[in-house]
Structure formats: C-alpha cells, structure tokens
Amino acid sequence: MKFTRSHLYVLLDTLLMMLGFATLTMSSIAREELMNFLSVSSDLYDWGYVSYTIGLFVAFFLGRSRYFERNFKKGVLLSVLFAAVPQLLIPIIPSFPVFLILRFIQGFIIALVPLFSAQVAELFREERAFAKGIILGGIFLGGVFGSFSGDKLVSLLGWRFAFFSTAFLMLLGLAVWWIFVEDLEAPSEERRGSPWRLKITYVWGLSLFFALWVVFTIQGLLPSTAFSLGLSRADASSLSVLLSSSKVFWSVFIGYLTYRVSIGAETNRELFRKASEMMVASYIIGCIGLLLTTHAIKTGDHRLFYISLFLSAGVQGVAPVFWSTPAVIFPQEMVTSGAFAIGLVSNSANAIGPFITKLLVERDIILGWYVLSSAPIFGIFFTALSCKMKLPSEEKDL
C-alpha cells in the first residue's frame, strides 16, 4: 500500500481525535481540585460526566444543519472549538451550573466522527473501514495518553494551567490539521430526500447501538468490578488502560480485515455485505469475551478477567466498519446528513445504556454483566435485518 496524501489526512484526523479526547480526560484527572473549586460533593460532581455523555448524543442533531453538511473544514473547526473553549473556561468560572453546561458542550466534539466518515468516503473505497478504524482508535489513544500525561501536567503546572495547556495543545493540533487537509466539495444545493425518511437509517443505526451500549458502559463498570474482585485502585487503573488499548487494537484490526475482504467488491451491495459480516464477527468476539468476563467475576479468576476483558473490547470493531458505510448506503449528496442521522440513532446508547446498566449493577453486579453480554445478540439481529433491506444508493428515486 503506497503512502499517499489521503493517508496523511487519516493520520492528521487521528492526531486531532487523540488530542481532543486526551484533553477531555482532565476533568477526571483533576477531579478533587475541581470539586474543591466548585464546592460540590463527589456524587454531585459525577453529573458533569452525565452532562458530557448527553452532549455526545445531542451532537448528532447538528447534522440537521446545512452548515455541517456543506462545510467540512469549518464543521471540524467548530467541533474542536466546542471542546477547546470550555476547557479554557472551566478553570476560571467557579459555578457548578456553568460547569455542567460547559461539559455538555464539550460532548459536541463527537461530531468529528460523522464528518471524518464523509471525508473517508471521498478518499477511499475498499480502505474505508481500515482508515476509519485508525481514526476511531485516536479516541482511545487519547484516553491512554491523557491518563499517562494528565497527572504529570497537574503536578508540574497546577490543575488550572494543565487545563489551559491541554486546550492550547488541541488548538495547535487543529492548526496543523487545517493547514494540510483540503476541504471537501460541498454537495449540490438540490436535496433529493432526507435520511430520516428512510427505514434503513433507523435499522442500521440500531446495528451499532448495542456495541456503543457496551463500549460506553464497560469503562464505568471497571472500578466497581475490580474492587469486587479484591483488586487495588492501581489494578483498576491498569485495567482501564488495558481496555482502552484493546479498543485501539480491535478498531484497527477489524478495520484492516474489512479492507482485505472488501478488495474486489464491485457494487455497494457487495461492500455492504462484507461490512455486515465483519460487524457480526466483531459482535461474536465481544459476546464471547463478555460471557468469559462474567464467569471470571463469578469465580474470582483474575487471570481470566484480564484475558476476557481484551476479548470483550472486540465489540469496538463494529464501530469503524459501521462508520465506513454511509457512502455505501446513501446517495452522494446525502452522505454527510446520512452519517449524522445513523449516528444519532446509534449514539442514543450514550443516553440510555449506562443508566440502565448502572441501575442493574446496583442490585447485582453479575446481573449488569449478563445484560451487557446479551447486547451483542441484538446487535447481530439488527445487522442481519439491515442486510435484507434496499440500499438508497442503489435506487434512483428516494
């Protein structure tokens, strides 16, 4: 595979994602300092994360705006500013309601995902899932990078200047990205339809919903699960790094496999079928891992718990394949709006999954893990159901 300008764009996209999501770990790292600054309890402070996850969901409503559909580079600029500007304001405004609003706005950075999906659709064909796997891996690389560097920044600069420095680092990454990456050609003014009128938007969105349910829930379950196994706080921290690193691996690995099996596919239908098969494979790997994790918790098997956690992260392989499909499903002029639409359906898991699982875990931690283990089954069902539907990109009239 020859390195091209398109591959440079993928690396710059990944760097921007990594810097953005590394920056957002500061609210967790400087937790104690912020609690004192805002004069709130630990339980109240946790609502900041809830506000952020709701922002991750609401961000996909931005796709209903013609601004994001017609202005790729400006859309990326605005998405990064949604995260960077609040990062600069949080350390200087000692108001908890304002903190909640700023954390909510920071969730809008997730709009980068459908925007980069539209970009990848323009740059590649068979390689889309591989490219998207690398870019999405940047989210979890950011988590790992933030975990290692955040504490050192706080110790070296103090928590306020740590916030400021990470925001400026994100803006520096944006400047480099802006200089080297070309804009996409805006779609025609004439719209042939709306993705919201298409049944496949909802069904295909649900094919990722259950993967995100697992991905966004499992990280929050780790500390309490680790402590129930008798592991230390340091062990729980290392488990978090292991999980994030595993998600990076599965994003890139499944994306690469999808690229390999898609070589030679001549039609959108063939590409869609290959993508669906790889999503099902990822769900199966994740399901096996989740069941083994549940067994490890019941038996107190620490070694199996570590191994099964790596396999459980296999469900993350669903995401890059899913995000490689908007150009396969939707006609060209609807790719960006279609990406935001399926993203809104799938990312409703952010607002639902963790809450339901948390309620179950409060009753019985094993019950919570059993519920997570069943999620891939529903994901496979909706993926298979989508395969039987017509692709709008194949139809002349929508």
C-alpha positions as CSV (number, residue, x, y, z in Angstrom):
1,M,0.0,0.0,0.0
2,K,1.7,3.2,-1.2
3,F,1.6,6.2,1.3
4,T,-0.4,9.0,-0.3
5,R,-1.8,12.4,0.7
6,S,-5.0,10.6,1.6
7,H,-3.2,8.5,4.2
8,L,-1.6,11.7,5.6
9,Y,-5.1,13.1,6.1
10,V,-6.0,9.9,8.1
11,L,-3.0,10.4,10.4
12,L,-3.9,14.0,10.9
13,D,-7.5,13.1,11.7
14,T,-6.3,10.5,14.2
15,L,-3.9,13.1,15.8
16,L,-6.8,15.6,16.2
17,M,-9.1,12.9,17.7
18,M,-6.3,11.8,20.1
19,L,-5.5,15.4,21.3
20,G,-9.2,16.2,21.6
21,F,-10.1,13.2,23.7
22,A,-6.9,13.3,25.7
23,T,-7.8,16.9,26.7
24,L,-11.2,15.8,28.0
25,T,-9.7,13.4,30.5
26,M,-8.6,16.4,32.6
27,S,-12.0,16.7,34.2
28,S,-11.4,13.2,35.6
29,I,-7.7,13.6,36.5
30,A,-8.3,17.0,38.3
31,R,-11.4,15.7,40.0
32,E,-10.5,16.6,43.6
33,E,-9.2,20.0,42.6
34,L,-12.4,20.8,40.6
35,M,-14.6,19.5,43.4
36,N,-13.0,22.0,45.8
37,F,-13.1,24.8,43.2
38,L,-16.8,24.3,42.6
39,S,-17.6,23.4,46.2
40,V,-19.5,20.2,45.3
41,S,-19.6,16.7,46.6
42,S,-18.3,13.6,44.7
43,D,-21.9,12.5,43.8
44,L,-22.8,15.9,42.5
45,Y,-19.6,16.2,40.5
46,D,-20.4,13.0,38.7
47,W,-23.3,14.8,37.0
48,G,-20.6,16.5,35.0
49,Y,-19.9,13.2,33.2
50,V,-23.6,12.6,32.7
51,S,-23.9,16.1,31.1
52,Y,-20.9,15.2,28.8
53,T,-22.5,11.9,27.7
54,I,-25.8,13.7,26.9
55,G,-23.7,16.1,24.8
56,L,-22.3,13.2,22.9
57,F,-25.8,12.3,21.9
58,V,-27.2,15.7,21.2
59,A,-24.1,16.5,19.0
60,F,-25.6,14.4,16.2
61,F,-28.5,16.7,15.9
62,L,-26.0,19.1,14.3
63,G,-26.3,17.0,11.2
64,R,-29.7,18.6,10.6
65,S,-27.9,21.8,9.9
66,R,-26.9,22.6,6.4
67,Y,-23.8,24.2,7.8
68,F,-22.2,20.9,8.8
69,E,-23.4,19.2,5.6
70,R,-21.9,21.8,3.3
71,N,-18.8,23.0,5.2
72,F,-16.5,20.1,6.1
73,K,-13.4,22.0,7.4
74,K,-15.5,24.7,9.1
75,G,-17.5,21.8,10.7
76,V,-14.3,20.3,12.1
77,L,-13.2,23.7,13.3
78,L,-16.4,24.3,15.2
79,S,-16.4,20.7,16.6
80,V,-12.9,21.2,18.1
81,L,-13.8,24.7,19.4
82,F,-16.8,23.1,21.2
83,A,-14.2,21.2,23.3
84,A,-11.3,23.7,23.5
85,V,-13.2,26.8,24.5
86,P,-15.0,25.2,27.5
87,Q,-11.6,23.7,28.5
88,L,-10.3,27.3,28.8
89,L,-13.3,28.5,30.7
90,I,-13.8,25.7,33.3
91,P,-10.8,26.7,35.5
92,I,-11.9,30.3,35.7
93,I,-15.6,30.1,36.4
94,P,-16.4,28.7,39.9
95,S,-20.1,27.9,39.1
96,F,-21.3,24.3,39.1
97,P,-24.3,25.0,36.7
98,V,-21.9,26.6,34.3
99,F,-19.6,23.7,34.6
100,L,-22.4,21.3,33.7
101,I,-23.2,23.4,30.6
102,L,-19.6,23.5,29.5
103,R,-19.2,19.8,29.9
104,F,-22.4,19.3,27.9
105,I,-20.9,21.4,25.1
106,Q,-17.6,19.5,25.2
107,G,-19.6,16.4,24.2
108,F,-20.1,18.0,20.8
109,I,-16.6,17.1,19.8
110,I,-18.0,13.7,18.7
111,A,-19.4,15.5,15.6
112,L,-15.9,14.8,14.2
113,V,-16.8,11.2,13.8
114,P,-19.5,11.6,11.0
115,L,-17.5,14.5,9.5
116,F,-14.4,12.3,9.1
117,S,-16.7,9.5,7.9
118,A,-17.8,11.7,5.0
119,Q,-14.1,12.6,4.3
120,V,-13.0,8.9,4.3
121,A,-15.9,8.2,1.8
122,E,-14.4,10.7,-0.6
123,L,-10.8,9.5,-0.2
124,F,-11.2,5.7,-0.3
125,R,-13.4,2.8,-1.3
126,E,-12.3,-0.6,0.0
127,E,-10.0,1.0,2.5
128,R,-12.7,3.0,4.3
129,A,-13.1,0.7,7.3
130,F,-9.3,0.5,7.8
131,A,-9.0,4.3,7.7
132,K,-11.9,4.7,10.0
133,G,-10.5,2.2,12.4
134,I,-7.3,4.2,12.7
135,I,-9.2,7.4,13.2
136,L,-11.5,6.0,15.8
137,G,-8.5,4.4,17.5
138,G,-7.5,8.0,18.2
139,I,-10.3,8.4,20.7
140,F,-8.9,5.6,22.9
141,L,-5.3,6.6,22.3
142,G,-6.3,9.9,23.6
143,G,-7.7,8.3,26.7
144,V,-4.4,6.4,27.3
145,F,-2.3,9.4,26.5
146,G,-4.4,11.6,28.8
147,S,-4.2,9.1,31.7
148,F,-0.4,9.0,31.5
149,S,0.3,12.7,30.9
150,G,-2.5,14.4,32.8
151,D,-1.2,13.7,36.3
152,K,2.3,14.9,35.3
153,L,0.8,18.1,33.9
154,V,-1.2,18.8,37.0
155,S,1.9,18.1,39.2
156,L,4.1,20.3,37.0
157,L,1.8,23.2,36.2
158,G,-1.0,23.0,38.6
159,W,-4.5,22.0,37.6
160,R,-5.6,25.3,36.1
161,F,-2.6,25.6,33.8
162,A,-2.9,21.9,33.0
163,F,-6.4,22.7,31.6
164,F,-5.1,25.7,29.7
165,S,-2.1,23.8,28.2
166,T,-4.2,20.9,27.0
167,A,-6.7,23.3,25.4
168,F,-3.8,25.1,23.5
169,L,-2.4,21.7,22.5
170,M,-5.8,20.8,21.0
171,L,-5.9,24.2,19.1
172,L,-2.3,23.6,17.9
173,G,-3.3,20.2,16.5
174,L,-6.3,21.9,14.8
175,A,-4.0,24.5,13.2
176,V,-1.7,21.8,11.8
177,W,-4.7,19.8,10.5
178,W,-6.2,23.0,8.9
179,I,-3.0,23.8,7.0
180,F,-2.5,20.4,5.5
181,V,-6.0,19.0,4.9
182,E,-8.1,20.0,1.9
183,D,-11.8,20.8,2.1
184,L,-14.4,18.6,0.6
185,E,-16.6,19.7,-2.3
186,A,-20.0,20.8,-1.0
187,P,-22.9,18.6,-2.1
188,S,-25.3,20.1,-4.6
189,E,-27.9,22.6,-3.3
190,E,-30.7,20.3,-4.6
191,R,-31.7,17.7,-2.0
192,R,-33.3,14.5,-3.2
193,G,-34.6,13.5,0.1
194,S,-33.9,13.2,3.8
195,P,-32.2,10.2,5.5
196,W,-34.9,10.4,8.2
197,R,-37.5,9.2,5.7
198,L,-35.5,6.0,5.1
199,K,-36.2,2.9,7.2
200,I,-32.6,1.7,6.9
201,T,-31.4,4.8,8.8
202,Y,-33.1,3.6,11.9
203,V,-32.4,-0.1,11.5
204,W,-28.8,0.4,10.6
205,G,-28.3,2.9,13.4
206,L,-29.5,0.2,15.8
207,S,-26.9,-2.2,14.5
208,L,-24.2,0.0,16.2
209,F,-26.5,1.0,19.2
210,F,-25.7,-2.2,21.1
211,A,-22.0,-2.0,20.5
212,L,-21.9,1.5,21.9
213,W,-24.0,0.3,24.9
214,V,-21.2,-2.0,25.8
215,V,-18.4,0.4,24.9
216,F,-19.8,3.3,26.9
217,T,-20.8,1.2,29.9
218,I,-17.9,-1.2,30.4
219,Q,-15.4,1.6,31.2
220,G,-17.6,2.9,34.0
221,L,-18.2,-0.7,35.4
222,L,-14.4,-1.4,35.7
223,P,-13.6,0.2,39.0
224,S,-16.5,-1.3,41.0
225,T,-15.9,-4.7,39.3
226,A,-12.2,-4.6,40.0
227,F,-12.9,-3.8,43.7
228,S,-15.4,-6.6,43.9
229,L,-12.6,-9.0,42.8
230,G,-10.3,-7.7,45.5
231,L,-8.1,-5.7,43.1
232,S,-6.4,-2.5,44.2
233,R,-7.0,1.1,42.8
234,A,-3.7,0.8,40.9
235,D,-5.0,-2.5,39.4
236,A,-8.3,-0.8,38.4
237,S,-6.3,2.0,36.7
238,S,-4.2,-0.6,34.8
239,L,-7.4,-2.3,33.7
240,S,-8.7,0.9,32.3
241,V,-5.5,1.4,30.2
242,L,-5.8,-2.3,29.1
243,L,-9.3,-1.8,28.0
244,S,-8.6,1.5,26.0
245,S,-5.5,-0.1,24.4
246,S,-7.6,-3.2,23.4
247,K,-10.2,-0.9,21.8
248,V,-7.5,0.7,19.7
249,F,-6.3,-2.8,18.6
250,W,-9.7,-4.0,17.7
251,S,-10.6,-0.8,15.8
252,V,-7.6,-1.0,13.6
253,F,-7.5,-4.8,13.3
254,I,-11.2,-5.3,12.3
255,G,-10.9,-2.2,10.1
256,Y,-7.9,-3.8,8.3
257,L,-9.7,-7.2,7.9
258,T,-12.7,-5.4,6.4
259,Y,-10.5,-3.7,3.9
260,R,-8.9,-7.0,2.9
261,V,-12.2,-8.9,2.5
262,S,-13.7,-5.9,0.6
263,I,-11.0,-6.0,-2.2
264,G,-12.6,-6.9,-5.4
265,A,-16.2,-5.9,-4.3
266,E,-17.7,-4.2,-7.4
267,T,-21.0,-2.9,-6.0
268,N,-22.3,-1.1,-3.0
269,R,-24.3,-4.2,-2.1
270,E,-21.2,-6.3,-2.0
271,L,-19.3,-3.8,0.1
272,F,-22.3,-3.6,2.5
273,R,-22.5,-7.4,2.8
274,K,-18.8,-7.6,3.6
275,A,-19.1,-4.9,6.2
276,S,-22.1,-6.6,7.8
277,E,-20.2,-9.9,8.0
278,M,-17.3,-8.2,9.8
279,M,-19.6,-6.5,12.2
280,V,-21.2,-9.8,13.1
281,A,-17.8,-11.3,13.6
282,S,-16.9,-8.4,16.0
283,Y,-20.1,-8.9,17.9
284,I,-19.4,-12.6,18.3
285,I,-15.8,-11.9,19.6
286,G,-17.2,-9.3,22.0
287,C,-20.0,-11.6,23.2
288,I,-17.6,-14.5,24.0
289,G,-15.4,-12.0,25.9
290,L,-18.3,-10.6,27.9
291,L,-19.5,-14.1,28.9
292,L,-16.0,-15.1,29.9
293,T,-15.7,-11.8,31.9
294,T,-18.9,-12.6,33.7
295,H,-17.6,-16.1,34.5
296,A,-14.3,-14.7,35.8
297,I,-16.2,-12.3,38.1
298,K,-18.3,-15.2,39.5
299,T,-15.3,-17.4,40.1
300,G,-12.9,-14.7,41.1
301,D,-10.4,-15.7,38.4
302,H,-8.1,-12.6,38.0
303,R,-6.1,-14.0,35.0
304,L,-9.2,-14.9,33.0
305,F,-10.7,-11.5,33.8
306,Y,-7.7,-9.7,32.1
307,I,-7.9,-12.0,29.1
308,S,-11.6,-11.8,28.7
309,L,-11.6,-8.0,29.0
310,F,-9.3,-7.9,25.9
311,L,-11.8,-10.1,24.0
312,S,-14.8,-8.0,25.3
313,A,-13.2,-5.0,23.7
314,G,-13.7,-6.8,20.4
315,V,-17.1,-5.2,20.1
316,Q,-15.4,-2.0,19.4
317,G,-14.5,-3.4,16.0
318,V,-18.1,-2.9,15.0
319,A,-17.7,0.9,15.0
320,P,-15.1,1.5,12.2
321,V,-17.0,-0.9,9.9
322,F,-20.3,0.9,10.7
323,W,-18.8,4.3,10.0
324,S,-17.3,3.2,6.7
325,T,-20.8,2.6,5.3
326,P,-22.6,6.0,4.8
327,A,-21.2,6.3,1.3
328,V,-22.3,2.7,0.6
329,I,-25.9,3.2,2.0
330,F,-26.7,6.8,0.9
331,P,-26.5,8.6,-2.4
332,Q,-23.6,11.0,-2.7
333,E,-25.5,14.2,-1.9
334,M,-26.8,12.6,1.3
335,V,-23.7,11.0,2.7
336,T,-22.9,13.7,5.4
337,S,-26.5,14.1,6.6
338,G,-27.0,10.3,6.5
339,A,-23.8,9.8,8.6
340,F,-25.2,12.2,11.2
341,A,-28.6,10.5,11.1
342,I,-27.3,7.0,11.7
343,G,-25.0,8.4,14.3
344,L,-27.9,10.0,16.2
345,V,-29.8,6.7,16.3
346,S,-26.8,4.7,17.4
347,N,-25.4,7.2,19.9
348,S,-28.7,7.3,21.7
349,A,-27.0,4.4,23.6
350,N,-24.9,7.1,25.3
351,A,-28.1,8.5,27.0
352,I,-29.7,5.1,27.7
353,G,-27.2,2.3,28.2
354,P,-25.1,3.4,31.1
355,F,-28.1,4.4,33.2
356,I,-29.9,1.1,32.8
357,T,-26.8,-0.9,33.4
358,K,-26.0,1.2,36.5
359,L,-29.4,0.5,38.0
360,L,-28.9,-3.2,37.4
361,V,-25.4,-3.2,38.8
362,E,-26.7,-1.5,42.0
363,R,-28.9,-4.6,42.5
364,D,-26.3,-7.2,41.4
365,I,-23.0,-6.6,39.6
366,I,-23.3,-10.0,37.9
367,L,-26.7,-9.1,36.5
368,G,-25.2,-6.0,34.9
369,W,-22.6,-8.0,33.2
370,Y,-25.1,-10.6,32.0
371,V,-27.2,-7.7,30.4
372,L,-24.0,-6.5,28.7
373,S,-23.3,-10.0,27.4
374,S,-26.8,-10.1,25.7
375,A,-26.3,-6.8,23.9
376,P,-24.2,-8.3,21.0
377,I,-27.1,-10.7,20.2
378,F,-29.4,-7.7,19.5
379,G,-26.6,-6.0,17.5
380,I,-26.3,-9.1,15.3
381,F,-30.1,-9.2,14.8
382,F,-30.3,-5.6,13.5
383,T,-27.2,-6.0,11.4
384,A,-28.7,-9.1,9.7
385,L,-32.1,-7.3,9.3
386,S,-30.3,-4.4,7.5
387,C,-28.8,-6.8,5.0
388,K,-32.3,-7.6,3.7
389,M,-33.2,-4.0,3.1
390,K,-32.7,-2.0,-0.1
391,L,-29.8,0.5,-0.2
392,P,-30.9,4.0,-1.1
393,S,-27.7,4.4,-3.0
394,E,-29.0,1.8,-5.5
395,E,-32.3,3.5,-6.0
396,K,-32.9,6.3,-8.5
397,D,-35.8,7.9,-6.7
398,L,-35.9,8.4,-3.0
